[in-house]
Amino acid sequence: MADAFISYKRSERAIVERLRDRLSELKVDVWFDARLEAGESFNQEITREARAAKAILVCWSPEAAKSDWVQAEALIGLEEGKLVAANVVAMNLSSLPIPFNSKHTVDLTGWVSGQSEEGWREVVSRLAVLVRRPGLRDFVRLPDPASVSAPERLKALSAWAAANGDDPLAEQVWHEIETLETEEQKRKVAERKAKAAAEAAARAPKEASPVEREAQRDAAQGRAWRALGDRPTTEKLRAFVKEWKSGPLVELARRELKDRAGGAGAGGGRARLGGLLGAVGAIGVVAVIAAAVWFSGVLRPDVDPADRAAWQIAQDLNVEAAYTAYLENYPTGAFVGDANAALSRFADDRRKVADAESAAAAWQQATDAGTVAAYEQFLAAWPASDYADDARSELQRLNKAADDSAWNDAKAANAVASYRKYLADQPNGAYRTEAEASITALEAEARTKAETETADRAAWAAAQRTNTAAGYASYLRAYPSGLFARQARAAGDRLTTEAEDQQAADQIAQAKALVARFTSSVDAGDRDCSQSFVTYHEWDRSDLTSQAAAVIDQSVARATAGGCAIKGALVVGHDDTSQSRLYSYKLAERRAASVRAALTARGVADGVITAVSYGEAEPAKATRDGVREPLNRRVEIRLVASRAAGGAAAAQPTAAPSSRLSAAELSRLVDSGNAAELRGDYAAAPRDYGAACDGGQARGCLHLGVLFKNGLGVAQDYGTARELFQKACDGGEASGCFSLGGLYANGQGVAQDYGRARALYQKACDGGHTGSCSNLKAIEGR
């Protein structure tokens, strides 16, 4: 069973092949007549596939609108509620045959020309419902890879796959998702590497500032000074001055050298120098520098000069160790507050660095997890970090993806419960308005459906009560896709078949009576040159093959050889069991008519020919129902010929026509005509029927009309038959209305007029003629 059956006209074959290829890419199984198997019945397989398919896609074009095949296939789709109509060629849609001109038709011309995909998306959306694959509707609307970024494509595919995991396309979609995720992960790793490198570069030590270089030089000078010892020699002091050239300690060394050179105060100088050297050992370079400043005489009277000098050095160095040294040496100094403030700033800087490192580590953990909870936890801990904006952006993206996924789930289920779940799970979702509107629409649809089902059930109950083909047809017209459409079609078909079978049986019984009358009317001596032969016909054909024509030529020639004359001919048409009984009866009747015409064309008087149909009632080879059998598709012909004139004497009419005859006398005239017809007396039968008809007997007009229609005892004349059938119908004879309807339906002697035929069949059906009821259904379904 195919998902989709495509109905089209051969001129649009290339378009249909494109449609098939695109639908196959979506894993939709497509059938169209390119898949017909050799030897199979074209009609039967197409009908079987159309009814078995889940959807029928009709490709309308001006040529397709004229095709009986396309219309028949479209009707199957309409009746079974699975029609998807699209025009593939620009056309006026109002020119489509009724009722398709009032049905929605998708415009596919833009897709055919390559200018627009919208028509294609609508066709797929409609097919998605019928083949029960709702995901197809969303799949054909996914953003094209060429028009969006890889992350956007990945997000769209992920949402679709999550909502349609059981779709035949899911495996293909997951494969593309895996490919895109791998590429996205590589991109994220590259971004993290670049960011880490930038952060490392930011933390890397910078080139020392001039103040730092000066502090480093002073520290080295202090270490060199301490290395001189408590009692440095003059040579060491000179070497120290020569090496360092400048600085407070260099000035101190020069003063000592000067004292030693002058000899005055040398001891005091040495004592002073020894104290300074001890200070270097006890309080470090800052105190030494402060002492040097004090000795240099630069102190102000309002602040301890050593305190100020130590503070100036700490400020110049501007490092944590310098401020700590100042506080250790001057715990009650004038600049303690400033030193503590500076140390606090250093502590704050350390905390900021530590916080930045902690935030970076936490951010890495959040991005590795990639979940809403992870980003929310990060923001709760680091709301003002450098990564806070990124975390909020990721949260927004994830929440939107969750919202989109929940909405896609709701739409896929398309139920009140699914939309209510969306509203509960996503109270601030972007699709809240659409969800509420969908709930309102579905609830209204449910109410309408309930009302429709109630009316549907009531109509079905009424159809069952009448239990007639017309009743079931009336139900199907009102509810072509109703709850009981399948049962109604089956019951209607069954009753129609029974009526048709009965009609065929009645007509075959009449045919056998005519054959019996013909046989009994043949004298034993009328057989000198008689011939019996058979012609065979192709399946579902009534015309003569060349072989059949040759057989007729030979048989007529033999029957008329040696002075023989053909006095009578019996032509019996047959058919196999491959079609319905009534259809087979009518086909066999047409075959008999073809042979009759061939006989008259070869000189056999039409008035001596009795042509009847047995349909499939008497097969030459017994078969089961529905089997094609060449031996049964035949016409049996019997030519009665003799050298003597022979023949039965003409029967005399039993009464003369009179307008003053009573109803009983007129009825007897009809009975007399029936008796004459049974005897094969086609001279008396028309006379008696005519007298009864002239007296106003409707049955007499009916029987006389049958003789004129079939050319029995009179020249075949459809015009006269029509007038007689009209009289019979007007006189209340339902069979007269039935026979007159047949002339209009078949265009015999009148212009073919289905409307007139329908009215006559309805009148006969109302009068109790079952064959008319069956023909009425057939003509209404035409």
N, C-alpha and C positions, 0 to 999 in steps of 0.2 A: 504494500500500500504506500503510494507516494504522499509526501507532504503537500505538494502543490501540483495541480494539473493545469497546463497552459493551453488555452483555446485561442486560436489565431487563424488568419488567412495566409495561405501559402506565400503571398507577396511580401509578408512581413517576417519571413523565416530568419533573416539575418538578425533582426532585432530580438526575436525570441531566443536565439542562440546566445546573444549577449546577456539576456535576462537569466537564462539557465546558468551560465557561467558565474555571474555575480551571486546568484542564490546558492549555488553549490559552494562558493567560498564561505558562505555563512552556514554551511552544513545543512542546507535545506534540500531534501530529496525532491527532484523535479521530474515530471513525466510530460512529454508531449509526443506527437505521433511519429517523431523520428525513431522512437524505440519500438515501433510495431514489429512483431516477429513475422518472418516469412511464413505464409500459409494460413495465418490467423485471419479471422473475419475482421475486416476494418471496423464495421459497425459495432460488433459485439465487444471487441476489446476496448474501443474508445468509450463506449457506454460503461463497461465494467470499471475502467480506470477512473472515469469522471465521478462515478458514484462512490468509489472506494477512497478517493483522495480526501484529505482534510480540508483543502481549499481549492477553489477553481479561479484562476487568474485569467480573465478575459481581456485580450488585447484588441480593443476596438479600432477600426479604421473604416473609411468609406466602403471598402470591399468587404471587410468582415461583417459590417452591418447588413449586407445583402445575403450573407451566407446562411443557409438553413442549418448547417452543422454548427456554426458558432452560436447561433441563436438557441439551438437545442441544448448545447452544453452550458450556455449561460443560464438557461431556464433551470437546469439541474442544480446549479449553484444557488440560484435564487430560492428554489423550493426547499432546499436543504439548509438554507441559512449559511452558506459558505462561499458566497460570491465576492470576489474582489475585482472591480472593473477599472480599467485604465485605458485611455486613448493614447496610442503610440504614434498616431499621425494627426496633424492638426485638422480638426473637423468641427462642424456644427453638431453639438451633442444632442440637440433637439431632434435631429434626423435619425437618431437611433430608434430601433423598433420598440413598440410598446411591449412590456412596461419599463424597459431599460432606460428610456429617455428621461424617466423621473427618478432614477437611482443615482446616488453619488458616484461620479467617475473621476478618478485621479488623473491629472494631466501629467503624462510621462514624456511629453514632447521635448521639454527642456533637458531631461536626462538623456534622451536619444541623441540630441544635438550636442551634448557635452557641455551645456551652459549652466545647468543647475542640478543639484542632487536632491532638491526638496521633494519632488515627485517620487523619486526612488525611496526616500525615507518614509514617505506616507504609505507606499505599497508594502514595504517591509513591516511597518507598524501594524497594518491590517492583517498581514499574513501571520505576524507574531501571535496575535490573539487566537487565530484559527488553528495554528499548529501547536498551540499551548507552549510557546517559548517567549514569555514576556520580555526576557532580556534582550531579544533582537531589537526591540524598539529603541532601547537606550544605546545599544552597541553601535548602530549606524549613526548615532548622534554624538559619539565620542569625538573629541578634538583630533584633527588630523596631525600626525607626527611632524609634518613639515610646517605647521602653523603655530605650534606651541613649544615651550621648552620641555626638556626631558623630565624635570620634576613635575610639571603640570600634567604631562601625559601619564606619568607614573601614578599620580594621585587619581586621575580619572579611571585608569585601568584597574587600580586596586579597589576603588569603590564599586566598579561594575562586577569584578570577580567575586567580591564579598557578597554581593546581592544575587549572583547567578551561578553559584558553584556547580549546579547540576546541568547547566547548558552544554550542548556539544562543543561550543566554542571555548569553554572555560580553560581546557588544557592549553590551547594555543595562546590565550590571553595570559595565563600564568607564566608561560615561557617568555613572553615579551616583558612581563613584570620583572622576572629574575634578571634578564639582561639589563634593563634600565636600573634596577637596584644596585647591580654591580658597578655600573658606571657612576651612579650617584654616590656610592660609598667611596669610590676612588677620589671623587671630587672633594668630599668632606675631609678625607684624610689629608689631601694636599692643602686644604684650607687650614687645618689644625697645625700642620707642620710649619706653614708660613707664619701663622700667628705665634707659635712657640718660639720661632727664630726671632720674630720681632720683639717679643717680650724678653728674651735672653739678651738681645742687643741693648734693650733699654736698661737692663740690670747690670750690664757689663761696666767695670770701673772706667771712669773718665780720666783724661789727662789731668795731672795735678795742677791746681790753681797756683798763682804766684804766692798767695798767703801760705798754702800747704807746703810749697817748696821752701818758703822761708822758715816755716816751723821745722821742717825736716832738717834744714841746715843748722838751725839753732840747737836742735836736739843733738845733732852730730858734734857740734862745737862744745856742748855741755859734756858729752862723753869724753871728748879729747881733753877738756879742762880737768875732769876728775882723774884722768889718767896721769896728770902731772904729780899727784900725791900731795901730802900735807906740806912738805918743804921742797918745792921744785927748785932746781938750780937755775942760775941765770941763763945758762945755755938753753935749758928746756923752755924757759919763758920766751927767750928770743925766737926759738924755733916755732913756738905756738903762734907768736905774733906774725912771723913771716908766713906761716901756712894759712892763717885765717884772715889776716889783714884788717878785718873790721868786725865790729860787734861789741856788745857791752863787756864781755869777758876779755876781749883783746885790749880794750881801753884799760881794764883793771890790771892786766899783765904789764902794759906799758907804764902805768903809774908805779907799779912795784919795781920795775926796772929803773925808773927814774929815781925812786927813793934810794935804791941800792947804789946807783951811780953817785948821788949826792952825799951819801953816808948819813944824812940827817933823818932821823925817824925811821931808820931801817928796821929796827926791832918792831916799832909799832906797825910798820908796813907788813912785816912778816906775820905779826900776830893777826893783823886784819886779814891778810891773805889766807892764813891757816883757818880762821873762822869761816871765811867764805867757802873754802874747800870743804870744811865740815858740813856747811849748809847744803852744799851740792849733794853730799852723800845722804843728808837727812831728808831734805824736802824736794830734791830734784831740780830740774832746769828752771821751772817757773820761779821758785824762791831765789835761785842764783841770779836770775835775770832781775828779779825785784831788788835784791841786795845790790847788784851792779848799778841799777838805776839810782838807788839811795846814795851809793858812793859817788855817783856822778853828779849829784847835787840838783836833780831835776824835780824833786818832790815838792808838792804844794803843802802849805801849812794846815789846810782844813781837812785833808785825808792823809792817812798814813801813806807816805810815799811808796813803801814796799807793797802795800795793798794795791795802790793804783797801778804800780808797774806790773804786778802779777796779773791784775785784771786786764790791762792793756794787751799783755802777751796772750792771754786766753782768748781775747776777742780777735786778735790778729790771726791766731792759729784756727780758731773757730772749729775745733774738733771736740768730741765728747771728753777725751782724756784731759785736755787743757782745762775745761771747766771743772772737772772732778778734782784735778790737782789744786786748782785755786781754792775750792771749798775745803779741801783737806788742810791747806796751810792757813786759810783765813776763815774759819768757821763762823766768825762774827764780823767779817769784813764788811766794807761799805757796799760791796756789789754782790752779796750773797743772794738776794732776791733775783737779780738779773741772771746769775749763774744757774740758779735752780730753774728759772724760766727757760734758759737755753737747754738745760738737760731735759726738761719736759718736752721741748720741741723735738729733740733727738728721739726720745721715747715714743712720741707720737708718730714720728717718721718710721720708726721700727714697727710700730703696730700697723701702720698703713701698708707697709711692705708685706708684713705677715698676713694681714687681711686680704691683700690683693692675691697673694699666693694661695691662700685658703679658698678664695672665691674662684680662682682659676681651676683649682682641683675639683671643687664642687660643680663648676660648670662642665668640666670634662665628664664627670659622672652623670650629670643630667643629660648631656648630649648622647652619651653612650647608651643610656636607658631609652631616651627618645619618647617618653610617655608624658601624659598630662600630669600625673601625680609627681613625676620627677621634676618637671619644670615648676610646678606650684610649690614644691618643697624648696627648691632653689630660691625662688622669689621671696618666700617667707623668711629664709635665712639671710639673703643678700639683696634686699629690695633696692639698694642704691649702688650696686656694683656696676662695673663697666659692662657686664654681660646682662644686666636687667632688661634692657630694651630687646636684646636678642631673645631672651627667655619669653618675654611677653609676645613677641612676634611668633615664636614657635607654638606657644599656647593658643594663640589666635588661629594659626593654621591647623593645629590638631583638633581644636574644638569645631572648626568649620568642616574638617574632614569627617569628624564623628557625626556632625549635624547632617552633612550630605549623605553619609552612609545610612543613617537612621531614616532619612527621607526616602532614599532609594529603596530601602527595605519596605517601607510603608507603601510606596507606589507599586512595588512588585507584587505585594499581597493584594493591594487595592481593595481593602476591606475596612469597614468602620472600625473594627478592633485594632487593625494595624495603624490607622491614623490616630486613634486615641492613645495608643502606646507611644507614638512619636511625640504627641503633645505632652504626655506625662514625663517621658525621658528627656525631652528638649523643651522645657518651659519657655525659654527665650530663643528658640530656634528661628532661623531665617524663613522657614516655610510654614510658620504657624497659620498664617492667613489661608494659604493654599490647603493645608490639612483640614481646617475648619470648613472651607468651601467643599472639599471632597466629601467630608462626612455628611454635610447637608444634601449634596447631590446623590450620594449612595443611599441615604435614608429615603429620599424622594423616589429614587429608582426602585428601592425595595417595595415601597408602598404601591407604586404603579405595577410592578411585577406581580404583587399579590393580587391586585385587582384584575390584572390581565389573566392570571392563572385561574381565578374564580370564574371569569367569563369563559375562558378556554374549557374548563371542566363542564360548565353548563352546556356549551355548544356540543361537546363530545357526547354528553348524556343524551342530548336531543338526537344526534346522529345515530347513536346506538338504538334509540327507541324506534326510529324509522327503519333502520337497517336496510337502506337502499343505497345503490351506487350514487344516486343524485344527492342523498343526504350526506354521504361521506365527502362527495365533491364539494358540497356547500361548506362543510367544516374546513376543508383544506383551503378553499378560497379565502375564508376569514382568518385562518391560522396556518399558513403554509409551513411554519416552523414551530407549530404548537407542541404541547406536551404529548399529544396523541397522534401527531402527524404520521409517524411510521405505521401505527395500527390502522389509521384511517386509509392510508394508501393501500395497505395490504387488504383490508376489508373491501374497499372499493374495487381494487383489481380483481379480487376473488369474485365479487358479485358480477362485475363486468364480464369476466371470463365465463362465468356460469351462463350469463345471458347470451353471450356470443356463442358459446357451445350449444345452447338450446336453439338459438337461431339457425346455426349451421345444421344441427340435427333435423330441425323442421324442414329446412330447404332441401336437405339430402333425401328426406322421406318423400317430399314432393317429386324430387328428381327420379327416385326409384319407381314411383307410381307412373310417371311419364314413360320410363323405360319399359315397365310392364305393359302399359297400353301399346307402346310401339311393337313390342314382341308379339303380343296377342293379335295385333292387326295384320301381321305379315302372313300371307298365305304360304302353305307348304310349297306351292309351285313357284313362288317368287324367289327361287334360289339358284336358278341356272347359272347366273354370272355373278353371284354375290361375292363380296370380298370383305374380309375382316383383317385389320392391320392396326399398328400402334405407332404413334410418333412420340419422340422423347424431347424434353425441353431442358434448358439450362436452369440452374438454381435461381429462383425469384424472378424468372423471365416467362412471359407468355407468348412472345413472338416465335415464329417458326425458324428452326435452323435450316441450313441448306439441305441437310440429309432428310429432315422431316418433309420439306417441300418435294424432294425427289420421290419419297415414299408415296405421298399423295398423288403425284403425277402418274406413277406406275399403277397404283391401285385403281384410280379412276379410268385409266386406259384399259386395264383388264376387265373392269366391270362393264364397260361400254363396247367391248370388242365383239365381233360376230353378230352385230345387230341387236345386242342387249341394250336395255334402257334402265337407268337407275330410277326405281320407284320410291325409294325411301333411304334415309341415312340416319344412323344413330351415332351421336358424338358424345362421349363421356370423358370429362376432364378429371385428372387426378393430381395429387401433390404428396410430397413426403411429410414427415412429422416435425420438420425443423422450425415451423412457425405455428402461430395460434390456429385453432380449428377454423374460426371464421375467416381469418386471412387466407388460409389454405383453400377454403371453399371458394372464395372470390378469385384467387389466383387461378385455381383449376377452371373456374367459370370463364375467365378471360382466355385461357388456353383453348377451351372448347370453342369459344367465339372465333379465335384465330383460325382454327381448323375449319369451322363453318364458312368463314369468309373465303378460305382457300378453295373449298369445294364449290361454292357458288361461282368463284372466278373461273372454275374449270367446267362450268356448264351444268352443275347440279342445281335443280330448282330449289330455291330457299324454302318454299312451302312444304317440301317433303323431308326437310332436315329437322330432327329432334336433337337439340344440343343441351346437355345437362352437366352438372358438376357433382362429383362425389367427394371432393376435397381430399382429406387424408383417411376417409372412412374405409376404403378397400385397397390397401397397399398390395402391390405385386410381391413385395418382400417385407415381411414383418420386421419392424425395428422398435426400439424403445423411443419414447418421446424426445424430441429435440435432435434427431439424427437426420443428416442429409443422406438421401439414398437416390442415386440417378434412376434406378429402375422404377421408382414410384412417381417420378416427375414425368407423367405420360398422359397421352390422350388415346383412348381406345375408340376406333371407328369401325362401324359395320355398314357396308353399302349393300342394299337389297336391290338386285337387278335381275331381269328376266327377259326372255324373247317374247313371251306372251304379255298381253296387256294386264290381265289378272287384276287383283285388288278387290277390296271389299266394296259392296254397293254403298252409295251415298245414303246416309240416313236422312229421313225427312224431319223437318221441324215438328215438334209436338204441339206447337201453338203459333198462331199468327200474332204479330205485335198489335196491341190495341191500347189506346189511352184510357179505355173504360174498364180495364181488367181490375179485379179486386186485388187486395194485398196478398191474399192466399194464392191467387192465380199467378201473380207476378213472382212470388216465391217459388212456385212450381216451375215457372219458366227458367229460373236460375238453376234449380235442381236438374231440369232437363238438359240445360247447357253443360252442367258438370258431368252428367252421364255421357253426353255426346263426346266431351273432351276425353273422358276415360276410355271410350271406345276408339279414340283417335279420329273421330269424325269431325274434322275441322271445317266442314261445310255447314253442319247444323249448329255447332257450338256458337259461332259468332252470331248466327241468326237469333237463337234463343236468348243469348245474353243481351243482344241489341234490343230485342222486344221488351225484355224486363227493364233495361235502362231507360228506354223511351217512356215506359209506364211509371218511372220515378223510383224504381228499385235500385238503391245505392249499390247493393252487392253485384247486380247485373252490370252496372257501369264499371265497377272494380275489375271483374273477371274479363270483360271485353277489353278494358285498358291493358290488362296483362297480355292478351293475345296480340294487340297492336304493338306493344313494346317488344315482344319476342318474335313477332312475325309468324304466328301460329295460325294457319288457315286464312290469314290476311297478309297483305304486304306490310312489312315493318314500317311503322309510322309513329315517331316519338311525339309529333305534334298532336295527333289524334289521341294517343295514349295520355298526354298531359291533360287534354280537355276532359277525358273520361275519368281520370283520377281526381280531377278537381270536383267533378259532379259527385263522385263517391265520397270525397272528403266533406263537401258541403252537406251531403245527405247524412252525415253522422257516422260514416264508416271509417274507423281509425286506420284500417289497413290502406284505405285510399289516400289519407294524409301521409302515411309512411311511404307509399310508392311514389307519390308526387314529390315528397322531400328527397327521395333518392335521385329523381331526375335533376333537381336543382343542385344537389350535392355533386353529381357526376357530370353536369353540363350536357345531358342527353336531350336534345331537342330544344333546349333553352340555354341562355347564358348561365354559366356557373355562378351560383349565388348562395354562399354559405349562410348569409343572414336569413334568406327565405327558407332554406333547408332547415335551419335551426328552429324557426317558428313552426314549421310543419311537423318536425319531429317532436317538438314540445306538445303540440296539440294531440298528436297520436299517443304520446306517452301518457298525457293526462287522461286519454281515453282508454288506457289499460293495455296498450301495445308495448310489450317488453322490449322487442327489437328496436323500437324507436327510442326508448330510454337509453339503451346502449349506444346507439348511433349519436344521440344527443351528447353524451359524455365525450365520445370520440371527436365530434366536431367542435365542442367547446375547448378541448385540449389542443386543437390544431394551432 
